[in-house]
Amino acid sequence: MQLTFDLPVPKKSDLSKQQTLWSTYYYAHPCKEVASGGLPLWNSGNKPLGPSLSQKDWCLAAMEGTVAVKLLKGGVKTYNYSGKGEPSQTSCKAVFPNLNAAVLAGTERVRWKESKGPFGEGAGGFLLVPYRSLAVDRTVIKLGTVLYVDAARGIKITLPDGTTKTHDGYFFAADVGGAIKQAHVDTFLGITNSNPFSHVKSAPQHTFNASIVVNKEAIAFLKSEHA
């Protein structure tokens, strides 16, 4: 996947309604397959998909909903949340000692599928793209919407291959989440939990402005990135 961040500053005619939002962030948990004694990733039929993880990595992956596993035989495979099953596969209490009991119970029942994209899948058939994708409340922001955040333009980001880019301020509504409601969005960082964005502060009192992009070329480009 070729990641570019060189869209131009939008003209006034390229933008529509402005919204006030606040953002958390999420990522594909990076980890290594363990040779023995680990927990396999189960599919919806409670069958192992292949790699096994340490208990800590399994729980962290279940919390994020996407995991990028470095395989013992070489290469990386990415797996996505596919639902919840019975029974619970493990206890994650030691990893998340302060987590709400209901959320903890759901985390321990996560099931998986192999991802179609290198960084995971969003909703509506879209793939996730580092530093581009947003999870949104689709009753507020439709999937496929392009947003421009002026506060993100000019921010230095480090891509998964180690190269550095300067962000152009454009984001794409490619995902949803159970905790993502109303003005809350979730910014996807790729395979890192290091947040470069000053506007993403994970607290509802720290809001920022985002404008809906109506420029057809910009919309087509971001859709193609997520296809």
PyMOL commands that set and color helices and strands:
alter all, ss='L'
color gray80, all
select helices_A, chain A and resi 12-14+55-64+101-107+150-152+216-225
alter helices_A, ss='H'
color red, helices_A
select strands_A, chain A and resi 15-26+29-32+39-42+48-53+66-70+76-84+110-114+133-135+146-148+156-158+164-166+170-175+184-188+208-213
alter strands_A, ss='S'
color yellow, strands_A
deselect
rebuild
show_as cartoon
